[in-house]
């Protein structure tokens, strides 16, 4: 059974038909990427899964761990083991790095285990450890992305949704963040990754979907997608 | 790293000393100030501190603005007065019941208000306070224009209204309780959740925080404190009249937290003191009073957006550094000798 299964999902922003019957599945332990150009509906899809979009626009079904979560409220979905890193990070600017991470553990009660996992995340992102006591708003873009990922991971998710982790970052920092993403998978987290930077996304993921104006137009292993002439032309720059 | 840690503790010591000194000064004040109007004036500051702290839970902690909080003082005041006048329940208990009733009203208002943002929320709260004032004016059994006399507060057989020294200490105790509870709230799970909602409600939702739930809770807590302040005010003055609850008075509480500093424990304390002292000092300026007020508010917004607390913190940090330097100097001198 797939960890996440989406069947014929439609989303409407008023009259705008943003998702037109998307079906996809993410298996346990996979990294699956969703690539596509601006306005293809990538972010809409993630926000619909995680319950951040108003439920009245949803048609279709989302199954998480076998249970339907279609239209559930965002704060309830978090408790089921699904965490999302929003596009543009959305960290708490007036809380320190450590407090930001602690906010991510809002639904957990096991303090000792939270402290241990916080240390593990600091090993994964040593830069955050250095800036433990700084305010979130003073971090650089890359550090904020790391913090957003750490904050999502501390809730112990079965599935991590990542929206544009490379946005506005320097190539070297992107490299560092994707190395961390691979490491998270090795530790057993399943990841659904939405990216504009198709090259780095396909080199990290196992499988990929190509989304175009609200529809899935292609589905294959990342290797095959990276070789595909059309994908190359449209998303990988020839 | 080590030196930074050390500065931090010295700074904490400086803060503790300052708070302790303030408390001691306030505790012995009635020994020197015997004028009963002055004591009443200080007791009244307690009312303002409690109300401003209540507003600060809403504005500073949860990030929602209200220009209509005077309405909750009205509900607290009238409910407590009616209860004590007609049922004979001890006044102190009436005040607590009134605070809970006010919190209930706050929750009812919050359910629609929690959906509103910025200017719409402000307009809704203003409308709420106009509605409340008109409601009072139309309820004839409240004798809205001439007012109602209120019962005396009796605590363990002691009539607090018989001497303003008693109300002074009662205010002091109430404020101390409110401040302790508020600082506990800001460190609690609920307090942190409210601040997360304030800073980024979307991320807070993603952390599993029920955003609406905490917006409503903030309203309820803030209405509780304001309702209690209203009840206390009514029994302290011995009189309740509709004119004490006109909407523009809501701005006073907003001014207090701006003067003092939002989302701080002592901001409303300093703000309420400053506000009342300014009122007294500017009383002789009459028509010029509003003008001077405007200028002072602008100065605050321009130079001390964090309020007096931010300024005092800066001063405290400077003092702590000075102390540290002094100590370090002595230490090296001692080492040199040996």
Boltz contact constraints between the chains, C-beta under 6 A:
constraints:
  - contact:
      token1: [A, 74]
      token2: [B, 205]
      max_distance: 6.0
  - contact:
      token1: [A, 75]
      token2: [B, 205]
      max_distance: 6.0
  - contact:
      token1: [A, 75]
      token2: [B, 208]
      max_distance: 6.0
  - contact:
      token1: [A, 75]
      token2: [B, 209]
      max_distance: 6.0
  - contact:
      token1: [A, 75]
      token2: [B, 210]
      max_distance: 6.0
  - contact:
      token1: [A, 78]
      token2: [B, 208]
      max_distance: 6.0
  - contact:
      token1: [A, 79]
      token2: [B, 208]
      max_distance: 6.0
  - contact:
      token1: [A, 84]
      token2: [B, 206]
      max_distance: 6.0
  - contact:
      token1: [A, 90]
      token2: [B, 200]
      max_distance: 6.0
  - contact:
      token1: [A, 90]
      token2: [B, 202]
      max_distance: 6.0
  - contact:
      token1: [A, 90]
      token2: [B, 203]
      max_distance: 6.0
  - contact:
      token1: [A, 92]
      token2: [B, 196]
      max_distance: 6.0
  - contact:
      token1: [A, 92]
      token2: [B, 199]
      max_distance: 6.0
  - contact:
      token1: [A, 92]
      token2: [B, 200]
      max_distance: 6.0
  - contact:
      token1: [A, 94]
      token2: [B, 199]
      max_distance: 6.0
  - contact:
      token1: [A, 103]
      token2: [B, 196]
      max_distance: 6.0
  - contact:
      token1: [A, 103]
      token2: [B, 207]
      max_distance: 6.0
  - contact:
      token1: [A, 104]
      token2: [B, 207]
      max_distance: 6.0
  - contact:
      token1: [A, 106]
      token2: [B, 207]
      max_distance: 6.0
  - contact:
      token1: [A, 106]
      token2: [B, 208]
      max_distance: 6.0
  - contact:
      token1: [A, 106]
      token2: [B, 209]
      max_distance: 6.0
  - contact:
      token1: [A, 107]
      token2: [B, 208]
      max_distance: 6.0
